């Protein structure tokens, strides 16, 4: 059965056009944008890391970002891998 353009029914599991998050895009977004780039892979993680980055960066005059940035990248990659596995896609 062909789907029409205006069909509002949700996709079946085997016809879902999404395949999870791209791991490379998640890592690059987190590396370039810090915790704001984490919104691509995980919303809760992004909010947690924004708060943590502010709390660490203020007393260290910004040098604390050198500690929180790799944590953001790692968390974003792990979240993207989890999202890709839940979508049934092979991690790239």
PESUL-V787719 format. One record per residue. N is the residue number from 1. RES is the residue in one letter. PHI is phi in degrees with one decimal (NA if undefined). PSI is psi as a letter, one per 40 degrees, with the letter a starting at -180 (999 if undefined). Layout:
n=N res=RES phi=PHI psi=PSI
n=N res=RES phi=PHI psi=PSI
This chain:
n=1 res=X phi=NA psi=h
n=2 res=X phi=-81.8 psi=i
n=3 res=X phi=-92.9 psi=h
n=4 res=X phi=-87.6 psi=i
n=5 res=X phi=-62.7 psi=d
n=6 res=X phi=-92.7 psi=e
n=7 res=X phi=-69.9 psi=h
n=8 res=X phi=-95.4 psi=e
n=9 res=X phi=-69.0 psi=i
n=10 res=X phi=-69.8 psi=i
n=11 res=X phi=-74.1 psi=i
n=12 res=X phi=-73.2 psi=i
n=13 res=X phi=-60.5 psi=d
n=14 res=X phi=-84.1 psi=e
n=15 res=X phi=-115.3 psi=e
n=16 res=X phi=-65.5 psi=h
n=17 res=X phi=-73.8 psi=e
n=18 res=X phi=-87.8 psi=i
n=19 res=X phi=-130.6 psi=f
n=20 res=X phi=87.4 psi=a
n=21 res=X phi=-89.3 psi=i
n=22 res=X phi=-78.7 psi=h
n=23 res=X phi=-68.3 psi=d
n=24 res=X phi=-65.7 psi=d
n=25 res=X phi=-66.4 psi=d
n=26 res=X phi=-62.6 psi=d
n=27 res=X phi=-66.0 psi=d
n=28 res=X phi=-66.6 psi=d
n=29 res=X phi=-63.6 psi=d
n=30 res=X phi=-69.4 psi=d
n=31 res=X phi=-69.2 psi=d
n=32 res=X phi=-82.1 psi=d
n=33 res=X phi=-109.4 psi=e
n=34 res=X phi=67.4 psi=b
n=35 res=X phi=-64.9 psi=d
n=36 res=X phi=-71.0 psi=d
n=37 res=X phi=-71.5 psi=e
n=38 res=X phi=-71.6 psi=e
n=39 res=X phi=-60.7 psi=d
n=40 res=X phi=-63.9 psi=d
n=41 res=X phi=-104.8 psi=d
n=42 res=X phi=-150.8 psi=h
n=43 res=X phi=-75.6 psi=d
n=44 res=X phi=-63.9 psi=d
n=45 res=X phi=-61.6 psi=d
n=46 res=X phi=-65.0 psi=d
n=47 res=X phi=-65.3 psi=d
n=48 res=X phi=-61.2 psi=d
n=49 res=X phi=-73.4 psi=d
n=50 res=X phi=-63.5 psi=d
n=51 res=X phi=-63.5 psi=d
n=52 res=X phi=-64.0 psi=d
n=53 res=X phi=-64.4 psi=d
n=54 res=X phi=-64.6 psi=d
n=55 res=X phi=-66.2 psi=d
n=56 res=X phi=-86.3 psi=d
n=57 res=X phi=-74.6 psi=d
n=58 res=X phi=-62.5 psi=d
n=59 res=X phi=-71.3 psi=d
n=60 res=X phi=-99.5 psi=e
n=61 res=X phi=56.2 psi=f
n=62 res=X phi=96.0 psi=e
n=63 res=X phi=-72.0 psi=e
n=64 res=X phi=-66.9 psi=e
n=65 res=X phi=-64.8 psi=d
n=66 res=X phi=-63.4 psi=d
n=67 res=X phi=-88.6 psi=d
n=68 res=X phi=-80.5 psi=d
n=69 res=X phi=-63.0 psi=d
n=70 res=X phi=-63.6 psi=d
n=71 res=X phi=-65.6 psi=d
n=72 res=X phi=-61.3 psi=d
n=73 res=X phi=-64.2 psi=d
n=74 res=X phi=-61.6 psi=d
n=75 res=X phi=-63.8 psi=d
n=76 res=X phi=-65.3 psi=d
n=77 res=X phi=-66.0 psi=d
n=78 res=X phi=-63.3 psi=d
n=79 res=X phi=-67.7 psi=d
n=80 res=X phi=-66.7 psi=d
n=81 res=X phi=-64.2 psi=d
n=82 res=X phi=-65.0 psi=d
n=83 res=X phi=-65.4 psi=d
n=84 res=X phi=-68.2 psi=d
n=85 res=X phi=-71.9 psi=d
n=86 res=X phi=-69.8 psi=d
n=87 res=X phi=-82.3 psi=e
n=88 res=X phi=85.5 psi=e
n=89 res=X phi=-93.3 psi=i
n=90 res=X phi=-81.4 psi=h
n=91 res=X phi=-62.3 psi=h
n=92 res=X phi=-98.2 psi=999
